């Protein structure tokens, strides 16, 4: 499975873009202000950007030859109409922003190449932001005083969210991926978790390590350990104990969903000095929307069903932001200060320890917002001390693990790539004009993460009020530098990334889903209001029905285009293990010939640590193009086991070894 992660890129993209336009349409139809002229002009701009990619090909099918710059002219027209809507609304600041925003949009559109979907997605996202700014209006306060957070009342709601999300990802893991891992990365994490499960920090290298070597399990001074940092393997460890390692990913999705539910409520509950607090029904709806939008994306579910850590990182990010908002809340009890401070330090460290780059950037953004709250004396000293203590405690544990594995402080397994896998060293390079789209995947993420949408997400973020506006800074200071970093990081992900969708940028789901939830919550509540509120039933229920139609119809059309690629990847990657099981062999060593499964040779040996788990039924090995030497070494190493050889792509054949 590789970019663009779909059986049909064009169809997938157009489905997602058209449904995103429907969501923005629902939002603008629901709003009472600005005027219909303003909203109508903005709607034309939005749909023009949404269908811009399809106009040229559609005209060509009618027998006409469209001008070469048709696509660029359509986007320029959409941006101009968006600016016109801001002018009509008589919002000078927004109008000036819209006017000057056209300059970078025009520059990007003419600079990047082979990226029409990304440029159109960027324009639509920009229009979504402008729409949100136009819809932002005062909410005069009619009640007195702020209301304290009442999130404890949502324990049942969040429990349901957690178990529903976990069950959905588990279903995908069983039905689509058959509880198998689909990439060498996943086994690297699984191996290290198995080491931790036995109370060890590393395993011992066997004598025939040459033929048992796995791509992301490294050997150094006789020690075997995963390339990756220990955060995610530590989370997987309890699932090794209960012999259900496949459940680790689904549970991480449940944690992500619960965190987003809380964060959605916190963002909606916040209000400014002169604002009326949002009704509790709107707060509840925002939490439900945030959890659903963040976790039901087709490739989000696949990641949640896998043993990749990207969903876990998103979950830690969401809980970090929620903890920052909670400990900055007035009237927090001493106990809650300590508990939430400790939680903040814990999730922030695990975020970094699961994926250092993602976690470091987004945690830094959250940390800067926390320091701002501290400077304003909005954080109690107990919360700050608890957060600092938890950060120090977990950081020390992670560092000690790495020190034991590598013999040095402040280095990770990635440092061994230079000698073990020189082709896999971390390197940086300026992207070419056709490669910028990989650092900010506005096209592929549009359908891989649907119903998360950059356009609706930015529209909703523009509606944040009060303390929740600090999330803007957390996202800007964390996510934007990370995107810039990913633009220059060159690990082979530029155009041929093996993995589950644009996973490197999955942290962007958090702001996208949060903003969309804030935007959709009011129209959801209005649809079920018993009072007319001065609106007809159609005016109250129509936008909500349109939003639900967009979410559901987009999802059911995108899934058949992206899940088969994930299922095929997993099927091929697990072919050797499945063939060994189907052959009914026991107490055996299976040596794979070069090209088996169509993967690299060192991708194939997926064994638990042999010194810690000596009773594995079948041990998988690779002959490394030395069939006689491999059989001789492994026969001597495992004299009580039968030796078999495996070969074939698609249908793996296992036969007794001739050596």
N, C-alpha and C positions, 0 to 999 in steps of 0.2 A: 504494500500500500504506500503510495507516494503522491506528492503534489500532482494534480489538484484534488486528490482524495475523493473523487467522484467518478461514476460511470459516464456522466455527461456534465462537464463543467458549465457550459452555457445555460442549460436548463436549470441546473441547481442554483446558479447565480441569479437568473431572472426570477425564479420563484421567490427566492429570499428578498430580492430588491422590491418586487411588486408587493409582497406582503408587508415589508417595512413601510412602503408608501401608504398602504391601507391603515396601518397603525397610526401613522402621523395624521392621516385623514380623519380617523376616529377622534384623535386628540383635538384637532382643530374644529371639527363639527361640534364637539361637546362644549368647547369654550364659549362663554358669553361675550367676551371681548378679546381682541379688538373687533372692529366692524367686519361685516361680511365682505366688503371690498378688500380689506387687508388679508383676511383669511383665504379668500378666493384666489388672490394673486399669489399667496404663498403656496397654496395647493397646486396651482399650475406649475410653479417652479419646482416643487417636490416631484411631481409626476414626470416632468420633463427630464429631470436628472435621473429618475428611476428607470425610464425606458430608453434613455439615450443610447445605450449599447446596442439595443435591438433595432433602432430606426434604420440605420444604414443597410443591414442585411434584409430587413423587411421590404425596403424600397427596391433593393436589387432583385428580390424574388418576383416583383411585379413587372420586371423587364426594364426598369430605369436604372441609370448609373448615377448614384448620388455623388455630390462633390466630395473630394478627398477629405476636406475638413468638416464634414457634416457633424461628426461626433463632437469635435471641439466647439463648434458653433452652438450646438445644443446645450452643452454644459455652460458656455459663456452666457447664453440666454437665460438658463436656469438661475445662475448666480445673479444676473442683472435683475430678474424678476423678484428674487429674494430681497435684493436691496430696495427695489421699488416698494415692496410690501412694508419694509421698515420705514421708508419715507412717508408712505400713506398713513402709517400708524402714528405719525408725529412723535416718534421716539428718537430724538437727536443722537443720543449716545449709541443706541443700537444701530441707527442708520449709518453713522460714521464708521462703526465697527464693520458693518456689512460692506460698505464701500471699499474700505481698505483691505478687507478680507479677500476681495476679488483678485488682488494683485498676486499673493502667493498661490492662490488656486490656478490662476492663469499661468504662472511660472512653472508650477508642478506639471500641469497638463501638457506643456510644450517640452518639458525636460525629460520626463520618464518615457520609456518605450515599452511596447508590448504589455501595457498595463491599463487598458481601457476600463476593465472592471474595477480596478483599484481607484482610478481617478474619478469615475462616476460615484463610487462609494464614498470617497472623500468629499465630493460636492454635496451628496445627499446628507452626510453627517454634518457638514457645515450648515446646511439649510435647517436641519433638525435643531441645531443649537440656536439659530436665529429664531425659529418658531418658539422654542422654549422661552427665550428672552422676551418675545412679544407677548406671550401668554402670562408672563409673570405680572401679577397685579397685587395691590395691597389687600390685606385681609384685616380690616379694622377690628380691633378687639372689642368684644361685647361682654366678656367675663373678666373677673379680677384675678390677677396673680397667675403665675405659672403652675402647672400641674406636675407633680412629681411622677417620674416614670413608674409604670405599673406592669413591668414586663413579667413579673412572677405570675400574673394571671394568665399568661400564655403558655404555661408549662405543658398542658395537654396538647395545644396546637402544635408546639414545636416537637413534641414527642411523635405526633402523627407525621409531621413533615419529615423527621429523621427516618422513621421506619418505612414510610412510603418511598422516599428517595433511595434508601438502601435496598428495598425490595425490587424497585424498578431496575437499578443497576445490576443486582444479582440475577434478575431475569435475563437481562441482556448478556451477562457473563455466561449463563447456562445455555441459552438458545442460540445466540449469535457466535459466541467464542468458545463454547463447550468447555469452559473452565480451564482453558489452556492459555499459556503465555504466547504472545505473537512476535516477540523481538528479543534479541540478546540482552538488551537493557533490562527487561523485566526479570530475566533469570539472574542477572547480576544482583539486583535488589533482593530477590528471593534467597539466593545463596547466603548473603550476609545476614539476613534475618534468621536463617537456619543456624548460622554460627552463633548469633546472639542467643537463640533459643536454648542452646546447650551451655550457656553461661561462659562462652569464650568470646574473645575479641577478634580472633583469627583462627584459621585452621592450619594443619600441617600439610605441606606439599608431598604428594605420593611420589614414588620412584619413577613412575612412567608419566610424569606431569606433561611431557611433550605431547602425548597423545590424548591426555585428559583435559588439556587447557581449554578454558572458556574465554571468549573475547573480553568480557568485562570482569573476570575474576583474575586478579593479578598476583604474581608470585614475587616476593622480595625477601631475601635472606631466609628462605625456607618457609615463609609465612604466606598463606593464601587469604585474600580478602577482596571485597568488591572495590571497584574503582570509585564508587560513589560515596558521598558523605553519609554519616550514620543516621540522619534524622528519619528518613522514610523507612529504612530497614528496622529501626527500633519500633516504629509503629506497627510494622508487619509481624513482629516477633510473637505477640500473643496469639495470632492466627496460626502460626506454626505449631504452637503448643496444642491447640485444639484441632489440628489437622484439617484446617479449612482456610489455607492461605489465600484461596481464590476470593474469600469474602472481604479481604482487607481493602481492596479498591471500592467495592460497594459501600462499606461502612464509612470510608473517607468522603464519599459523596453525600452520605447522610449528615455527616458533621458539617460539610460545606453548606448544605441546604438549611440546617438549623441556624448556622451563623448568619446566612443571608436573610433569614426570616427576622432575626433580631435586629440586624443592621438596617433592614428596610423599615422596620417600625421606628427605630431610633431616628433615622433620617427624616421620616414623615412627622414624627412627634415634635421635632424641634421647631421653634418659631422665634421671630424677632421681637424686639421690644414693643412694637406697636401692632403686632400680628395676633390674630385670633388663633389659638391652638387648633390643630386639625381634629375633627371628631374621632372618637375612638374606633368607630367602624372603618373609617378611612385608614387609620393606623393599622388595624388588623388586616385589611385588604392589601396594604402595601407589603406587609410581611409575607403574606401568602404569595403574592405576585413575585416578590424578590426571590423566594425559594424556588418557585416553579420556573421562572425565566432563566435562572442561573444553572439549573440542573437537568432540564429535559432536552437540551440540545443534542442532536443525533450523535455528534462526535464527543460531546461532553459525557454522555452516557457510556460510550465505548471506552473513553479514558477512565471513567469511574468503574467500569467492569474489568479493566486491565490492572496490571501492577506497575503502571507508570505513576509517578508522584505528583503530576501536574494538578490534579483535582485537589489533592491534599494541600498543596501550596496555596491554591485559591481559598480553601477552607481556613487555613491559618491566617491568610491575609484578611479575610472577612472578620474573623474573631479578633484579630489585632485591632482593627478599626473600631469594632464594637466595644472592646475593652477600653480603648482610649476615650470614647464618648461617655462610657459609663463612669469611669473614675473622675471625669471632669464634671459630673452632674452634681448640683448642689444638694446638700442634705443626705449624702451617702453615709450609711452607718460605718462605724469602725470596722466591723467584721467584713462588710462588703468591700470596703477600701482594701483590706488585706487580701481578700479572695480574688477580687478583680485585678489587683496589682500583680499578684502571683500568676494569674492566668495570662495577663498581658506579657510578662517576661517569658513565660513558657512557650506560648504560641509563636511569639516573635523569633525565639531561638530555633524552634523546630522548623519554622518557615525557611530560615537561612540554612539550617542543617539538612533540609530535604533537597533543596536546589539552591546553591549558594548565590548565583547571580540574581535570579528572580527574587528570592527572599531578601537579599541584602538591599536591593533597590526599593522594593515596596515597603519593607520595614523601616528603611531610612526616612521615607516620606511620612510614615505614621509617627516615627520618633520626633521629627521636627514639629509636627502638630502638637504632640504631647509636650514638648518643651515650650511651645507657645502658651499652652494652657497653664503650664507651671509658672511661667513668667507673669501670667495674669492672676496667679494665686487661686486657680480654680481646681487644683489637684491637691488633695490632702497629703501630708507627709507620710502617712502610713501606706497609702497606695503607692507613692513613689518609691519608698524603701522596699516594699514587697516586690515591686516590679524589678528594681535593681538587683535584689537578692536572687530572685528566680532567674533573671538573665545571667547572672554570674554563675549560679549553680549549674544550670544546663549547659552553658558555654564551656565550663570546665570539664564536664562529662564528655562532651563532644570532642574537645581538644585532647583529652587523655586517651580516648579511643583511637584517634588518628595518630597520636604519639606512639602508642603501643604497636600500631600496625606498621608505621613507616620509620620509626626511630628518630623522627625529627618533629619539632614543634611547628605549628602553623603551615603545614603542607597537607595536601590531600592526595588520594590515589591518582588524580589526574596528572600529577607530576611525573609518574612513571611512564606515561605514554611516549615520552621522547625516546626512551630506550626500548620499550616493549612494542609499541605500535606507533612509529613515527608519523604515519599517515593520519593519526587521530589526535595530534597535538592541537591545543587551543591556539587558533590563529585569527588575525584580524586583517580585513582588507576593505577598501572602499568599494561599495557596490557599484556595478555598472548601471546605466540608465534603465536597463530591463530587470534589475535585481532589487530595486528599492521596495518592490511590492512584497518581498518575503519578510522584511523587517516590520511591516505594518500590514498584515494580511486582510485588508478590508473586503476583498472579494471572497476568498476561501472561507474566512470566518463568518461571512454573511450566511452561508448555509450550514457550515459545520457546527456553529453555535446557535443556530436559530432555535427559539425566538429572541435571543439576544441580538440587539441591533444597535450599531454605533449611533445611528441617527436618532432613534427614540431615546437611547440612553443619554445622549447629550442634551436632548430637549428636557428630559426629566431632571438632570443635574442642574440645569439652569433654574429650576423651580425650588431648589433647596433654600431653606431659611434658617435664620438663627445660627446656633452652634453647628448645625449640619453643614453649613457652608465651609467649615474647616475641611470637610472631605474633599472639596475642590483642590485645596492645597496638598492634601495627602496624595491624591491621584496625580496632580501635576508634578509634584516633587519626587514621586516614586515611579509612576508608570511612564511618564514622558522620557526621563533619562534612560529608563530600561529599554524603551523602544529604540532610542538612539544607539544604545549599546548593541542591541540585536541587529541593527542595520549593518554594523561593522564586524560583527562576529561571523566568522566563516567556518562552519563545521560541516559543510556539505549539505546544509539545509536549503541552499539556494537553488530550488528547482527540482531537487530529487530527494526530498526529505522522507526517509522511512519512518513512519510513526502515525499516530492517530490524529490526523488533522493538524492545524497550525498550533501545536501544543506548546511551542516555545513562548507564545504570546498569550497563553490562556489566562494569565492574571487580569487581562483587560475585561474579562467577563464580569468581574466584580463591579467596576464602575458602570458598565453597560447595563447590567441587570438591575442594579440599584436605581439608576436614573429612570429606566423604563417602569419600574415598580412605582416610583413616586408619581410618574405621569399617569399611570393607568388606574391607580387606586381610587381617585375621586369619581371617575366616570363609572367604575364598577359599583360603588356604593349608590350612586344616583340611580342606576338601573333598577335597584331593588327598593327604592324609597317608596313608602306608602303615600306620603304627601306629594302633591303635584309639584311643589316648589316653583310654581310659575311656569312649568314646562309641560308639554304634552308627553304622553307615554312614549311616542316615537322619538322625541327629542332627548328623553332620558335613557331609553333603552337601546336606541339605534346605535350610538357610538360604541357601547359595550358589546353589542352583538357583532358589530363590524370588527372590533378588536379580537374577539374570541374566534371569529371566522378566520381572520388573518393568521392567528397563532396556530390553530388546528390544521387548517388547510395547507399552510406552508409546511408544517411538520410531517404530515402524512404523505406529502408529495416528495419531500427531500429524503426521508428515510430510505426508500427503496433505491435511491441513487448513491447513497454513501455506505450503508451497512454491508452490502455485498463485498465491497473492497476490504473491509475489516475482517469479515468472515473468511474470505479467501486467504488473506495474509496469515491469520491464525491457523487455518487448516494446513497450509503448506509448512509453516514453521514447526508445527507439532507432528508432522507426518512420521518422523523417525520414532518418536515415543509411542505413537498410536500403532505403528506397524509392529513394534516389539511386543506390545500388549496383545495385538491381534494374533501374533504368531504363537502365543501361549508358551513362550519360553520363560524359564526361571533359573535363578542362580547363574546368570549369564553375563558375558561382556559382548556388546555389539559394537563392531568397528565400522564406522561409516567411511565409504570411499569418497574421494573428491567429487563435489557437485551434487551429493545427495541432498534432496529437498530443494536444490537450487540456491542454497545459502553458502556463505563462507564456511570453510572447514571448522574453524574455531567457534562457530556459532552453534555447533551441534552437540557437544558434550554438556548436557544439562543434568549434572549429578549434584546431589547434596554433598556436603563435605565428607569425604570418604573416611577420614579418621574418626569423625564424630557420629557418622551414620554408616557403620560397616555392613549392615544387613540389608542394603538396598537390593531389590530383586534383580534389576537389570542395570548394568553400568554402561553408559554410552561413551564411546570414544571416537576419535578421528584418526585415520591412518597417516595423515599429513604426507600423502604420496609416498609412503614407505610401508607398504602392506606387510611384508615379511618381518621387518624390524618391529612394527607395531604389535603384530600377533605374538612374536617371541617375548617381547617385554611384558605385555599384559598377561600372557600365560604364566610367566614366572611370578608376576605380582599377585595374580589371583589363581593359584593352582587348582582350587576346588570349583572353579567356574568354567562353563563351556564357552567357547569362543565362536562368535558368529560374525559375518560381514553383511553390511547393508549397502544398497545402491539404488539409484533410480530417482527420478523427479516426477512428482505427481503421485505415482504408485511406488512406494518404497518396497523393495524385495529384501528379505532376510534369509540367508543361507548359512550352513555351517562353514567355518573358515577352512580353506584348503591348506593353510600353513600350520 
